[in-house]
């Protein structure tokens, strides 16, 4: 007769989690700052010279990623929302560039 363990998978998981939480990964502040600056540059909805805190930055990043996901899922909606019309003269075509 084989004996089964009394411990549930949840208790084993929480033991693993406690160990993982006790191990600290120290990221140097300069590296973290460098990564946040790079992230800020990648999000076009944030002005370059505008100061944003980390929470605001993360919210902008989340919003931007969601917008990109929508664009990938429904590209035809993006094209119709821009309301691009066929222009007959070059002068009209130039005005579209400034939109």
mmCIF file as gemmi writes it, N, C-alpha and C atoms, coordinates in Angstrom:
data_model
loop_
_atom_site.group_PDB
_atom_site.id
_atom_site.type_symbol
_atom_site.label_atom_id
_atom_site.label_alt_id
_atom_site.label_comp_id
_atom_site.label_asym_id
_atom_site.label_entity_id
_atom_site.label_seq_id
_atom_site.pdbx_PDB_ins_code
_atom_site.Cartn_x
_atom_site.Cartn_y
_atom_site.Cartn_z
_atom_site.occupancy
_atom_site.B_iso_or_equiv
_atom_site.pdbx_formal_charge
_atom_site.auth_seq_id
_atom_site.auth_asym_id
_atom_site.pdbx_PDB_model_num
ATOM 1 N N . UNK Axp A 1 ? 0.839 -1.169 0 1 0 ? 1 A 1
ATOM 2 C CA . UNK Axp A 1 ? 0 0 0 1 0 ? 1 A 1
ATOM 3 C C . UNK Axp A 1 ? 0.893 1.243 0 1 0 ? 1 A 1
ATOM 4 N N . UNK Axp A 2 ? 0.611 2.176 -0.924 1 0 ? 2 A 1
ATOM 5 C CA . UNK Axp A 2 ? 1.426 3.392 -0.985 1 0 ? 2 A 1
ATOM 6 C C . UNK Axp A 2 ? 0.758 4.495 -0.19 1 0 ? 2 A 1
ATOM 7 N N . UNK Axp A 3 ? 1.58 5.255 0.405 1 0 ? 3 A 1
ATOM 8 C CA . UNK Axp A 3 ? 1.073 6.34 1.227 1 0 ? 3 A 1
ATOM 9 C C . UNK Axp A 3 ? 1.109 7.635 0.43 1 0 ? 3 A 1
ATOM 10 N N . UNK Axp A 4 ? 0.022 8.384 0.46 1 0 ? 4 A 1
ATOM 11 C CA . UNK Axp A 4 ? -0.025 9.652 -0.269 1 0 ? 4 A 1
ATOM 12 C C . UNK Axp A 4 ? 0.296 10.795 0.673 1 0 ? 4 A 1
ATOM 13 N N . UNK Axp A 5 ? 0.744 11.839 0.101 1 0 ? 5 A 1
ATOM 14 C CA . UNK Axp A 5 ? 1.104 13.015 0.885 1 0 ? 5 A 1
ATOM 15 C C . UNK Axp A 5 ? -0.145 13.735 1.374 1 0 ? 5 A 1
ATOM 16 N N . UNK Axp A 6 ? -0.101 14.215 2.594 1 0 ? 6 A 1
ATOM 17 C CA . UNK Axp A 6 ? -1.219 14.958 3.158 1 0 ? 6 A 1
ATOM 18 C C . UNK Axp A 6 ? -1.222 16.411 2.696 1 0 ? 6 A 1
ATOM 19 N N . UNK Axp A 7 ? -0.066 16.871 2.269 1 0 ? 7 A 1
ATOM 20 C CA . UNK Axp A 7 ? 0.031 18.278 1.894 1 0 ? 7 A 1
ATOM 21 C C . UNK Axp A 7 ? -0.615 18.511 0.544 1 0 ? 7 A 1
ATOM 22 N N . UNK Axp A 8 ? -1.349 19.559 0.474 1 0 ? 8 A 1
ATOM 23 C CA . UNK Axp A 8 ? -2.007 19.9 -0.782 1 0 ? 8 A 1
ATOM 24 C C . UNK Axp A 8 ? -1.022 20.627 -1.692 1 0 ? 8 A 1
ATOM 25 N N . UNK Axp A 9 ? -1.319 20.657 -2.996 1 0 ? 9 A 1
ATOM 26 C CA . UNK Axp A 9 ? -0.454 21.407 -3.91 1 0 ? 9 A 1
ATOM 27 C C . UNK Axp A 9 ? -0.364 22.883 -3.542 1 0 ? 9 A 1
ATOM 28 N N . UNK Axp A 10 ? -1.407 23.404 -2.929 1 0 ? 10 A 1
ATOM 29 C CA . UNK Axp A 10 ? -1.406 24.813 -2.542 1 0 ? 10 A 1
ATOM 30 C C . UNK Axp A 10 ? -0.341 25.065 -1.475 1 0 ? 10 A 1
ATOM 31 N N . UNK Axp A 11 ? -0.235 24.16 -0.507 1 0 ? 11 A 1
ATOM 32 C CA . UNK Axp A 11 ? 0.762 24.383 0.548 1 0 ? 11 A 1
ATOM 33 C C . UNK Axp A 11 ? 2.174 24.285 -0.018 1 0 ? 11 A 1
ATOM 34 N N . UNK Axp A 12 ? 2.391 23.389 -0.985 1 0 ? 12 A 1
ATOM 35 C CA . UNK Axp A 12 ? 3.701 23.31 -1.624 1 0 ? 12 A 1
ATOM 36 C C . UNK Axp A 12 ? 3.992 24.573 -2.412 1 0 ? 12 A 1
ATOM 37 N N . UNK Axp A 13 ? 2.966 25.107 -3.06 1 0 ? 13 A 1
ATOM 38 C CA . UNK Axp A 13 ? 3.129 26.315 -3.833 1 0 ? 13 A 1
ATOM 39 C C . UNK Axp A 13 ? 3.461 27.493 -2.926 1 0 ? 13 A 1
ATOM 40 N N . UNK Axp A 14 ? 2.763 27.594 -1.798 1 0 ? 14 A 1
ATOM 41 C CA . UNK Axp A 14 ? 3.033 28.725 -0.905 1 0 ? 14 A 1
ATOM 42 C C . UNK Axp A 14 ? 4.426 28.606 -0.291 1 0 ? 14 A 1
ATOM 43 N N . UNK Axp A 15 ? 4.919 27.394 -0.075 1 0 ? 15 A 1
ATOM 44 C CA . UNK Axp A 15 ? 6.28 27.225 0.423 1 0 ? 15 A 1
ATOM 45 C C . UNK Axp A 15 ? 7.271 27.727 -0.62 1 0 ? 15 A 1
ATOM 46 N N . UNK Axp A 16 ? 7.026 27.393 -1.886 1 0 ? 16 A 1
ATOM 47 C CA . UNK Axp A 16 ? 7.882 27.862 -2.974 1 0 ? 16 A 1
ATOM 48 C C . UNK Axp A 16 ? 7.82 29.384 -3.085 1 0 ? 16 A 1
ATOM 49 N N . UNK Axp A 17 ? 6.616 29.944 -2.948 1 0 ? 17 A 1
ATOM 50 C CA . UNK Axp A 17 ? 6.432 31.386 -3.037 1 0 ? 17 A 1
ATOM 51 C C . UNK Axp A 17 ? 7.188 32.101 -1.922 1 0 ? 17 A 1
ATOM 52 N N . UNK Axp A 18 ? 7.162 31.522 -0.698 1 0 ? 18 A 1
ATOM 53 C CA . UNK Axp A 18 ? 7.877 32.133 0.423 1 0 ? 18 A 1
ATOM 54 C C . UNK Axp A 18 ? 9.367 32.181 0.118 1 0 ? 18 A 1
ATOM 55 N N . UNK Axp A 19 ? 9.894 31.11 -0.453 1 0 ? 19 A 1
ATOM 56 C CA . UNK Axp A 19 ? 11.311 31.086 -0.81 1 0 ? 19 A 1
ATOM 57 C C . UNK Axp A 19 ? 11.609 32.116 -1.897 1 0 ? 19 A 1
ATOM 58 N N . UNK Axp A 20 ? 10.748 32.195 -2.9 1 0 ? 20 A 1
ATOM 59 C CA . UNK Axp A 20 ? 10.959 33.151 -3.984 1 0 ? 20 A 1
ATOM 60 C C . UNK Axp A 20 ? 10.902 34.577 -3.46 1 0 ? 20 A 1
ATOM 61 N N . UNK Axp A 21 ? 10.033 34.84 -2.498 1 0 ? 21 A 1
ATOM 62 C CA . UNK Axp A 21 ? 9.932 36.178 -1.94 1 0 ? 21 A 1
ATOM 63 C C . UNK Axp A 21 ? 11.134 36.527 -1.065 1 0 ? 21 A 1
ATOM 64 N N . UNK Axp A 22 ? 11.781 35.51 -0.503 1 0 ? 22 A 1
ATOM 65 C CA . UNK Axp A 22 ? 12.936 35.788 0.351 1 0 ? 22 A 1
ATOM 66 C C . UNK Axp A 22 ? 14.184 36.109 -0.47 1 0 ? 22 A 1
ATOM 67 N N . UNK Axp A 23 ? 14.219 35.681 -1.732 1 0 ? 23 A 1
ATOM 68 C CA . UNK Axp A 23 ? 15.345 35.978 -2.611 1 0 ? 23 A 1
ATOM 69 C C . UNK Axp A 23 ? 15.111 37.359 -3.206 1 0 ? 23 A 1
ATOM 70 N N . UNK Axp A 24 ? 16.059 38.242 -2.995 1 0 ? 24 A 1
ATOM 71 C CA . UNK Axp A 24 ? 15.898 39.606 -3.488 1 0 ? 24 A 1
ATOM 72 C C . UNK Axp A 24 ? 16.773 39.811 -4.717 1 0 ? 24 A 1
ATOM 73 N N . UNK Axp A 25 ? 16.182 40.451 -5.719 1 0 ? 25 A 1
ATOM 74 C CA . UNK Axp A 25 ? 16.919 40.824 -6.912 1 0 ? 25 A 1
ATOM 75 C C . UNK Axp A 25 ? 17.071 42.331 -6.88 1 0 ? 25 A 1
ATOM 76 N N . UNK Axp A 26 ? 18.234 42.783 -6.547 1 0 ? 26 A 1
ATOM 77 C CA . UNK Axp A 26 ? 18.461 44.22 -6.45 1 0 ? 26 A 1
ATOM 78 C C . UNK Axp A 26 ? 18.839 44.77 -7.818 1 0 ? 26 A 1
ATOM 79 N N . UNK Axp A 27 ? 17.995 45.645 -8.303 1 0 ? 27 A 1
ATOM 80 C CA . UNK Axp A 27 ? 18.282 46.339 -9.534 1 0 ? 27 A 1
ATOM 81 C C . UNK Axp A 27 ? 18.871 47.689 -9.15 1 0 ? 27 A 1
ATOM 82 N N . UNK Axp A 28 ? 20.036 47.986 -9.672 1 0 ? 28 A 1
ATOM 83 C CA . UNK Axp A 28 ? 20.616 49.292 -9.337 1 0 ? 28 A 1
ATOM 84 C C . UNK Axp A 28 ? 19.691 50.421 -9.77 1 0 ? 28 A 1
ATOM 85 N N . UNK Axp A 29 ? 19.57 51.464 -8.951 1 0 ? 29 A 1
ATOM 86 C CA . UNK Axp A 29 ? 18.666 52.577 -9.288 1 0 ? 29 A 1
ATOM 87 C C . UNK Axp A 29 ? 18.988 53.207 -10.645 1 0 ? 29 A 1
ATOM 88 N N . UNK Axp A 30 ? 20.243 53.261 -10.992 1 0 ? 30 A 1
ATOM 89 C CA . UNK Axp A 30 ? 20.597 53.864 -12.285 1 0 ? 30 A 1
ATOM 90 C C . UNK Axp A 30 ? 20.081 53.036 -13.452 1 0 ? 30 A 1
ATOM 91 N N . UNK Axp A 31 ? 20.127 51.721 -13.315 1 0 ? 31 A 1
ATOM 92 C CA . UNK Axp A 31 ? 19.605 50.853 -14.375 1 0 ? 31 A 1
ATOM 93 C C . UNK Axp A 31 ? 18.085 50.978 -14.485 1 0 ? 31 A 1
ATOM 94 N N . UNK Axp A 32 ? 17.429 51.046 -13.343 1 0 ? 32 A 1
ATOM 95 C CA . UNK Axp A 32 ? 15.973 51.209 -13.336 1 0 ? 32 A 1
ATOM 96 C C . UNK Axp A 32 ? 15.589 52.535 -13.981 1 0 ? 32 A 1
ATOM 97 N N . UNK Axp A 33 ? 16.3 53.595 -13.642 1 0 ? 33 A 1
ATOM 98 C CA . UNK Axp A 33 ? 16.019 54.914 -14.21 1 0 ? 33 A 1
ATOM 99 C C . UNK Axp A 33 ? 16.251 54.896 -15.724 1 0 ? 33 A 1
ATOM 100 N N . UNK Axp A 34 ? 17.316 54.255 -16.154 1 0 ? 34 A 1
ATOM 101 C CA . UNK Axp A 34 ? 17.621 54.163 -17.582 1 0 ? 34 A 1
ATOM 102 C C . UNK Axp A 34 ? 16.506 53.431 -18.327 1 0 ? 34 A 1
ATOM 103 N N . UNK Axp A 35 ? 15.998 52.383 -17.748 1 0 ? 35 A 1
ATOM 104 C CA . UNK Axp A 35 ? 14.91 51.619 -18.373 1 0 ? 35 A 1
ATOM 105 C C . UNK Axp A 35 ? 13.616 52.441 -18.421 1 0 ? 35 A 1
ATOM 106 N N . UNK Axp A 36 ? 13.332 53.183 -17.369 1 0 ? 36 A 1
ATOM 107 C CA . UNK Axp A 36 ? 12.129 54.014 -17.354 1 0 ? 36 A 1
ATOM 108 C C . UNK Axp A 36 ? 12.219 55.137 -18.387 1 0 ? 36 A 1
ATOM 109 N N . UNK Axp A 37 ? 13.393 55.719 -18.547 1 0 ? 37 A 1
ATOM 110 C CA . UNK Axp A 37 ? 13.583 56.766 -19.551 1 0 ? 37 A 1
ATOM 111 C C . UNK Axp A 37 ? 13.386 56.186 -20.947 1 0 ? 37 A 1
ATOM 112 N N . UNK Axp A 38 ? 13.927 55.005 -21.174 1 0 ? 38 A 1
ATOM 113 C CA . UNK Axp A 38 ? 13.771 54.345 -22.473 1 0 ? 38 A 1
ATOM 114 C C . UNK Axp A 38 ? 12.296 54.033 -22.737 1 0 ? 38 A 1
ATOM 115 N N . UNK Axp A 39 ? 11.611 53.559 -21.734 1 0 ? 39 A 1
ATOM 116 C CA . UNK Axp A 39 ? 10.188 53.249 -21.859 1 0 ? 39 A 1
ATOM 117 C C . UNK Axp A 39 ? 9.388 54.511 -22.175 1 0 ? 39 A 1
ATOM 118 N N . UNK Axp A 40 ? 9.731 55.596 -21.516 1 0 ? 40 A 1
ATOM 119 C CA . UNK Axp A 40 ? 9.04 56.862 -21.759 1 0 ? 40 A 1
ATOM 120 C C . UNK Axp A 40 ? 9.222 57.31 -23.207 1 0 ? 40 A 1
ATOM 121 N N . UNK Axp A 41 ? 10.414 57.133 -23.755 1 0 ? 41 A 1
ATOM 122 C CA . UNK Axp A 41 ? 10.675 57.514 -25.144 1 0 ? 41 A 1
ATOM 123 C C . UNK Axp A 41 ? 9.889 56.672 -26.139 1 0 ? 41 A 1
ATOM 124 N N . UNK Axp A 42 ? 9.548 55.474 -25.762 1 0 ? 42 A 1
ATOM 125 C CA . UNK Axp A 42 ? 8.854 54.555 -26.667 1 0 ? 42 A 1
ATOM 126 C C . UNK Axp A 42 ? 7.356 54.827 -26.765 1 0 ? 42 A 1
ATOM 127 N N . UNK Axp A 43 ? 6.815 55.602 -25.83 1 0 ? 43 A 1
ATOM 128 C CA . UNK Axp A 43 ? 5.377 55.869 -25.808 1 0 ? 43 A 1
ATOM 129 C C . UNK Axp A 43 ? 5.125 57.258 -26.387 1 0 ? 43 A 1
ATOM 130 N N . UNK Axp A 44 ? 4.483 57.322 -27.565 1 0 ? 44 A 1
ATOM 131 C CA . UNK Axp A 44 ? 4.312 58.614 -28.224 1 0 ? 44 A 1
ATOM 132 C C . UNK Axp A 44 ? 3.294 59.543 -27.56 1 0 ? 44 A 1
ATOM 133 N N . UNK Axp A 45 ? 2.521 59.055 -26.62 1 0 ? 45 A 1
ATOM 134 C CA . UNK Axp A 45 ? 1.512 59.906 -25.98 1 0 ? 45 A 1
ATOM 135 C C . UNK Axp A 45 ? 2.089 60.759 -24.849 1 0 ? 45 A 1
ATOM 136 N N . UNK Axp A 46 ? 3.363 60.581 -24.557 1 0 ? 46 A 1
ATOM 137 C CA . UNK Axp A 46 ? 4.006 61.371 -23.504 1 0 ? 46 A 1
ATOM 138 C C . UNK Axp A 46 ? 4.967 62.361 -24.156 1 0 ? 46 A 1
ATOM 139 N N . UNK Axp A 47 ? 4.817 63.627 -23.806 1 0 ? 47 A 1
ATOM 140 C CA . UNK Axp A 47 ? 5.725 64.641 -24.331 1 0 ? 47 A 1
ATOM 141 C C . UNK Axp A 47 ? 7.127 64.424 -23.769 1 0 ? 47 A 1
ATOM 142 N N . UNK Axp A 48 ? 8.114 64.694 -24.589 1 0 ? 48 A 1
ATOM 143 C CA . UNK Axp A 48 ? 9.508 64.458 -24.179 1 0 ? 48 A 1
ATOM 144 C C . UNK Axp A 48 ? 9.907 65.205 -22.905 1 0 ? 48 A 1
ATOM 145 N N . UNK Axp A 49 ? 9.547 66.462 -22.82 1 0 ? 49 A 1
ATOM 146 C CA . UNK Axp A 49 ? 9.983 67.288 -21.693 1 0 ? 49 A 1
ATOM 147 C C . UNK Axp A 49 ? 9.042 67.251 -20.504 1 0 ? 49 A 1
ATOM 148 N N . UNK Axp A 50 ? 7.946 66.541 -20.637 1 0 ? 50 A 1
ATOM 149 C CA . UNK Axp A 50 ? 6.981 66.475 -19.543 1 0 ? 50 A 1
ATOM 150 C C . UNK Axp A 50 ? 7.454 65.48 -18.483 1 0 ? 50 A 1
ATOM 151 N N . UNK Axp A 51 ? 7.375 65.915 -17.242 1 0 ? 51 A 1
ATOM 152 C CA . UNK Axp A 51 ? 7.739 65.014 -16.147 1 0 ? 51 A 1
ATOM 153 C C . UNK Axp A 51 ? 6.525 64.189 -15.763 1 0 ? 51 A 1
ATOM 154 N N . UNK Axp A 52 ? 6.707 62.881 -15.71 1 0 ? 52 A 1
ATOM 155 C CA . UNK Axp A 52 ? 5.644 61.978 -15.273 1 0 ? 52 A 1
ATOM 156 C C . UNK Axp A 52 ? 6.221 61.044 -14.219 1 0 ? 52 A 1
ATOM 157 N N . UNK Axp A 53 ? 5.406 60.724 -13.24 1 0 ? 53 A 1
ATOM 158 C CA . UNK Axp A 53 ? 5.882 59.78 -12.235 1 0 ? 53 A 1
ATOM 159 C C . UNK Axp A 53 ? 5.755 58.35 -12.786 1 0 ? 53 A 1
ATOM 160 N N . UNK Axp A 54 ? 6.269 57.405 -12.054 1 0 ? 54 A 1
ATOM 161 C CA . UNK Axp A 54 ? 6.302 56.021 -12.537 1 0 ? 54 A 1
ATOM 162 C C . UNK Axp A 54 ? 4.915 55.451 -12.769 1 0 ? 54 A 1
ATOM 163 N N . UNK Axp A 55 ? 3.976 55.788 -11.91 1 0 ? 55 A 1
ATOM 164 C CA . UNK Axp A 55 ? 2.611 55.288 -12.059 1 0 ? 55 A 1
ATOM 165 C C . UNK Axp A 55 ? 1.974 55.838 -13.342 1 0 ? 55 A 1
ATOM 166 N N . UNK Axp A 56 ? 2.149 57.131 -13.585 1 0 ? 56 A 1
ATOM 167 C CA . UNK Axp A 56 ? 1.626 57.727 -14.817 1 0 ? 56 A 1
ATOM 168 C C . UNK Axp A 56 ? 2.269 57.096 -16.051 1 0 ? 56 A 1
ATOM 169 N N . UNK Axp A 57 ? 3.564 56.875 -15.961 1 0 ? 57 A 1
ATOM 170 C CA . UNK Axp A 57 ? 4.273 56.248 -17.075 1 0 ? 57 A 1
ATOM 171 C C . UNK Axp A 57 ? 3.706 54.87 -17.366 1 0 ? 57 A 1
ATOM 172 N N . UNK Axp A 58 ? 3.514 54.087 -16.335 1 0 ? 58 A 1
ATOM 173 C CA . UNK Axp A 58 ? 2.956 52.747 -16.527 1 0 ? 58 A 1
ATOM 174 C C . UNK Axp A 58 ? 1.551 52.805 -17.118 1 0 ? 58 A 1
ATOM 175 N N . UNK Axp A 59 ? 0.753 53.773 -16.687 1 0 ? 59 A 1
ATOM 176 C CA . UNK Axp A 59 ? -0.595 53.901 -17.233 1 0 ? 59 A 1
ATOM 177 C C . UNK Axp A 59 ? -0.548 54.269 -18.715 1 0 ? 59 A 1
ATOM 178 N N . UNK Axp A 60 ? 0.349 55.16 -19.093 1 0 ? 60 A 1
ATOM 179 C CA . UNK Axp A 60 ? 0.52 55.508 -20.504 1 0 ? 60 A 1
ATOM 180 C C . UNK Axp A 60 ? 0.951 54.286 -21.32 1 0 ? 60 A 1
ATOM 181 N N . UNK Axp A 61 ? 1.857 53.509 -20.755 1 0 ? 61 A 1
ATOM 182 C CA . UNK Axp A 61 ? 2.343 52.311 -21.448 1 0 ? 61 A 1
ATOM 183 C C . UNK Axp A 61 ? 1.203 51.312 -21.642 1 0 ? 61 A 1
ATOM 184 N N . UNK Axp A 62 ? 0.42 51.102 -20.611 1 0 ? 62 A 1
ATOM 185 C CA . UNK Axp A 62 ? -0.717 50.176 -20.701 1 0 ? 62 A 1
ATOM 186 C C . UNK Axp A 62 ? -1.705 50.653 -21.763 1 0 ? 62 A 1
ATOM 187 N N . UNK Axp A 63 ? -2.027 51.943 -21.736 1 0 ? 63 A 1
ATOM 188 C CA . UNK Axp A 63 ? -2.964 52.494 -22.725 1 0 ? 63 A 1
ATOM 189 C C . UNK Axp A 63 ? -2.422 52.341 -24.144 1 0 ? 63 A 1
ATOM 190 N N . UNK Axp A 64 ? -1.147 52.61 -24.306 1 0 ? 64 A 1
ATOM 191 C CA . UNK Axp A 64 ? -0.526 52.516 -25.629 1 0 ? 64 A 1
ATOM 192 C C . UNK Axp A 64 ? -0.547 51.072 -26.141 1 0 ? 64 A 1
ATOM 193 N N . UNK Axp A 65 ? -0.229 50.136 -25.278 1 0 ? 65 A 1
ATOM 194 C CA . UNK Axp A 65 ? -0.25 48.717 -25.672 1 0 ? 65 A 1
ATOM 195 C C . UNK Axp A 65 ? -1.669 48.289 -26.039 1 0 ? 65 A 1
ATOM 196 N N . UNK Axp A 66 ? -2.658 48.746 -25.278 1 0 ? 66 A 1
ATOM 197 C CA . UNK Axp A 66 ? -4.052 48.413 -25.609 1 0 ? 66 A 1
ATOM 198 C C . UNK Axp A 66 ? -4.452 49.003 -26.953 1 0 ? 66 A 1
ATOM 199 N N . UNK Axp A 67 ? -4.01 50.223 -27.231 1 0 ? 67 A 1
ATOM 200 C CA . UNK Axp A 67 ? -4.295 50.831 -28.536 1 0 ? 67 A 1
ATOM 201 C C . UNK Axp A 67 ? -3.65 50.032 -29.667 1 0 ? 67 A 1
ATOM 202 N N . UNK Axp A 68 ? -2.425 49.594 -29.447 1 0 ? 68 A 1
ATOM 203 C CA . UNK Axp A 68 ? -1.742 48.782 -30.468 1 0 ? 68 A 1
ATOM 204 C C . UNK Axp A 68 ? -2.464 47.451 -30.688 1 0 ? 68 A 1
ATOM 205 N N . UNK Axp A 69 ? -2.926 46.85 -29.599 1 0 ? 69 A 1
ATOM 206 C CA . UNK Axp A 69 ? -3.67 45.591 -29.725 1 0 ? 69 A 1
ATOM 207 C C . UNK Axp A 69 ? -4.942 45.788 -30.542 1 0 ? 69 A 1
ATOM 208 N N . UNK Axp A 70 ? -5.67 46.889 -30.279 1 0 ? 70 A 1
ATOM 209 C CA . UNK Axp A 70 ? -6.884 47.178 -31.043 1 0 ? 70 A 1
ATOM 210 C C . UNK Axp A 70 ? -6.555 47.36 -32.524 1 0 ? 70 A 1
ATOM 211 N N . UNK Axp A 71 ? -5.47 48.063 -32.776 1 0 ? 71 A 1
ATOM 212 C CA . UNK Axp A 71 ? -5.059 48.301 -34.157 1 0 ? 71 A 1
ATOM 213 C C . UNK Axp A 71 ? -4.755 46.988 -34.864 1 0 ? 71 A 1
ATOM 214 N N . UNK Axp A 72 ? -4.108 46.087 -34.173 1 0 ? 72 A 1
ATOM 215 C CA . UNK Axp A 72 ? -3.788 44.79 -34.779 1 0 ? 72 A 1
ATOM 216 C C . UNK Axp A 72 ? -5.029 43.931 -34.966 1 0 ? 72 A 1
ATOM 217 N N . UNK Axp A 73 ? -5.961 44.028 -34.046 1 0 ? 73 A 1
ATOM 218 C CA . UNK Axp A 73 ? -7.181 43.224 -34.14 1 0 ? 73 A 1
ATOM 219 C C . UNK Axp A 73 ? -8.134 43.748 -35.205 1 0 ? 73 A 1
ATOM 220 N N . UNK Axp A 74 ? -8.268 45.06 -35.283 1 0 ? 74 A 1
ATOM 221 C CA . UNK Axp A 74 ? -9.259 45.667 -36.171 1 0 ? 74 A 1
ATOM 222 C C . UNK Axp A 74 ? -8.634 46.778 -37.02 1 0 ? 74 A 1
ATOM 223 N N . UNK Axp A 75 ? -7.726 46.437 -37.923 1 0 ? 75 A 1
ATOM 224 C CA . UNK Axp A 75 ? -7.061 47.487 -38.711 1 0 ? 75 A 1
ATOM 225 C C . UNK Axp A 75 ? -8.028 48.267 -39.604 1 0 ? 75 A 1
ATOM 226 N N . UNK Axp A 76 ? -9.095 47.627 -40.055 1 0 ? 76 A 1
ATOM 227 C CA . UNK Axp A 76 ? -10.054 48.326 -40.926 1 0 ? 76 A 1
ATOM 228 C C . UNK Axp A 76 ? -10.784 49.437 -40.175 1 0 ? 76 A 1
ATOM 229 N N . UNK Axp A 77 ? -11.006 49.268 -38.87 1 0 ? 77 A 1
ATOM 230 C CA . UNK Axp A 77 ? -11.648 50.318 -38.081 1 0 ? 77 A 1
ATOM 231 C C . UNK Axp A 77 ? -10.761 51.564 -37.997 1 0 ? 77 A 1
ATOM 232 N N . UNK Axp A 78 ? -9.474 51.345 -37.907 1 0 ? 78 A 1
ATOM 233 C CA . UNK Axp A 78 ? -8.545 52.47 -37.831 1 0 ? 78 A 1
ATOM 234 C C . UNK Axp A 78 ? -8.572 53.255 -39.137 1 0 ? 78 A 1
ATOM 235 N N . UNK Axp A 79 ? -8.568 52.549 -40.254 1 0 ? 79 A 1
ATOM 236 C CA . UNK Axp A 79 ? -8.581 53.227 -41.548 1 0 ? 79 A 1
ATOM 237 C C . UNK Axp A 79 ? -9.862 54.016 -41.757 1 0 ? 79 A 1
ATOM 238 N N . UNK Axp A 80 ? -10.979 53.479 -41.354 1 0 ? 80 A 1
ATOM 239 C CA . UNK Axp A 80 ? -12.238 54.198 -41.541 1 0 ? 80 A 1
ATOM 240 C C . UNK Axp A 80 ? -12.381 55.347 -40.558 1 0 ? 80 A 1
ATOM 241 N N . UNK Axp A 81 ? -11.782 55.243 -39.389 1 0 ? 81 A 1
ATOM 242 C CA . UNK Axp A 81 ? -11.877 56.34 -38.418 1 0 ? 81 A 1
ATOM 243 C C . UNK Axp A 81 ? -11.051 57.547 -38.852 1 0 ? 81 A 1
ATOM 244 N N . UNK Axp A 82 ? -10.02 57.314 -39.649 1 0 ? 82 A 1
ATOM 245 C CA . UNK Axp A 82 ? -9.209 58.414 -40.154 1 0 ? 82 A 1
ATOM 246 C C . UNK Axp A 82 ? -9.986 59.188 -41.208 1 0 ? 82 A 1
ATOM 247 N N . UNK Axp A 83 ? -10.938 58.516 -41.872 1 0 ? 83 A 1
ATOM 248 C CA . UNK Axp A 83 ? -11.778 59.122 -42.886 1 0 ? 83 A 1
ATOM 249 C C . UNK Axp A 83 ? -10.953 59.636 -44.064 1 0 ? 83 A 1
ATOM 250 N N . UNK Axp A 84 ? -10.144 58.762 -44.598 1 0 ? 84 A 1
ATOM 251 C CA . UNK Axp A 84 ? -9.301 59.108 -45.738 1 0 ? 84 A 1
ATOM 252 C C . UNK Axp A 84 ? -10.157 59.083 -46.983 1 0 ? 84 A 1
ATOM 253 N N . UNK Axp A 85 ? -10.132 60.175 -47.716 1 0 ? 85 A 1
ATOM 254 C CA . UNK Axp A 85 ? -10.878 60.231 -48.973 1 0 ? 85 A 1
ATOM 255 C C . UNK Axp A 85 ? -9.892 60.334 -50.124 1 0 ? 85 A 1
ATOM 256 N N . UNK Axp A 86 ? -10.341 59.913 -51.286 1 0 ? 86 A 1
ATOM 257 C CA . UNK Axp A 86 ? -9.49 60.007 -52.471 1 0 ? 86 A 1
ATOM 258 C C . UNK Axp A 86 ? -9.475 61.445 -52.945 1 0 ? 86 A 1
ATOM 259 N N . UNK Axp A 87 ? -8.29 61.959 -53.125 1 0 ? 87 A 1
ATOM 260 C CA . UNK Axp A 87 ? -8.137 63.347 -53.539 1 0 ? 87 A 1
ATOM 261 C C . UNK Axp A 87 ? -7.794 63.397 -55.025 1 0 ? 87 A 1
ATOM 262 N N . UNK Axp A 88 ? -8.316 64.385 -55.686 1 0 ? 88 A 1
ATOM 263 C CA . UNK Axp A 88 ? -8.077 64.475 -57.121 1 0 ? 88 A 1
ATOM 264 C C . UNK Axp A 88 ? -6.947 65.424 -57.457 1 0 ? 88 A 1
ATOM 265 N N . UNK Axp A 89 ? -6.692 66.416 -56.613 1 0 ? 89 A 1
ATOM 266 C CA . UNK Axp A 89 ? -5.639 67.365 -56.952 1 0 ? 89 A 1
ATOM 267 C C . UNK Axp A 89 ? -4.469 67.238 -55.983 1 0 ? 89 A 1
ATOM 268 N N . UNK Axp A 90 ? -3.259 67.55 -56.433 1 0 ? 90 A 1
ATOM 269 C CA . UNK Axp A 90 ? -2.083 67.478 -55.553 1 0 ? 90 A 1
ATOM 270 C C . UNK Axp A 90 ? -2.188 68.43 -54.364 1 0 ? 90 A 1
ATOM 271 N N . UNK Axp A 91 ? -2.848 69.568 -54.555 1 0 ? 91 A 1
ATOM 272 C CA . UNK Axp A 91 ? -2.992 70.519 -53.456 1 0 ? 91 A 1
ATOM 273 C C . UNK Axp A 91 ? -3.796 69.903 -52.317 1 0 ? 91 A 1
ATOM 274 N N . UNK Axp A 92 ? -4.835 69.167 -52.65 1 0 ? 92 A 1
ATOM 275 C CA . UNK Axp A 92 ? -5.633 68.491 -51.615 1 0 ? 92 A 1
ATOM 276 C C . UNK Axp A 92 ? -4.806 67.414 -50.927 1 0 ? 92 A 1
ATOM 277 N N . UNK Axp A 93 ? -3.965 66.722 -51.666 1 0 ? 93 A 1
ATOM 278 C CA . UNK Axp A 93 ? -3.115 65.692 -51.076 1 0 ? 93 A 1
ATOM 279 C C . UNK Axp A 93 ? -2.162 66.297 -50.051 1 0 ? 93 A 1
ATOM 280 N N . UNK Axp A 94 ? -1.662 67.485 -50.317 1 0 ? 94 A 1
ATOM 281 C CA . UNK Axp A 94 ? -0.757 68.134 -49.373 1 0 ? 94 A 1
ATOM 282 C C . UNK Axp A 94 ? -1.463 68.454 -48.067 1 0 ? 94 A 1
ATOM 283 N N . UNK Axp A 95 ? -2.727 68.816 -48.14 1 0 ? 95 A 1
ATOM 284 C CA . UNK Axp A 95 ? -3.436 69.148 -46.909 1 0 ? 95 A 1
ATOM 285 C C . UNK Axp A 95 ? -3.609 67.935 -46.007 1 0 ? 95 A 1
ATOM 286 N N . UNK Axp A 96 ? -3.65 66.746 -46.569 1 0 ? 96 A 1
ATOM 287 C CA . UNK Axp A 96 ? -3.778 65.534 -45.749 1 0 ? 96 A 1
ATOM 288 C C . UNK Axp A 96 ? -2.513 65.278 -44.934 1 0 ? 96 A 1
ATOM 289 N N . UNK Axp A 97 ? -1.39 65.689 -45.45 1 0 ? 97 A 1
ATOM 290 C CA . UNK Axp A 97 ? -0.136 65.466 -44.74 1 0 ? 97 A 1
ATOM 291 C C . UNK Axp A 97 ? -0.117 66.227 -43.428 1 0 ? 97 A 1
ATOM 292 N N . UNK Axp A 98 ? -0.765 67.357 -43.358 1 0 ? 98 A 1
ATOM 293 C CA . UNK Axp A 98 ? -0.728 68.198 -42.164 1 0 ? 98 A 1
ATOM 294 C C . UNK Axp A 98 ? -1.727 67.774 -41.107 1 0 ? 98 A 1
ATOM 295 N N . UNK Axp A 99 ? -2.571 66.791 -41.374 1 0 ? 99 A 1
ATOM 296 C CA . UNK Axp A 99 ? -3.549 66.353 -40.378 1 0 ? 99 A 1
ATOM 297 C C . UNK Axp A 99 ? -2.887 65.682 -39.267 1 0 ? 99 A 1
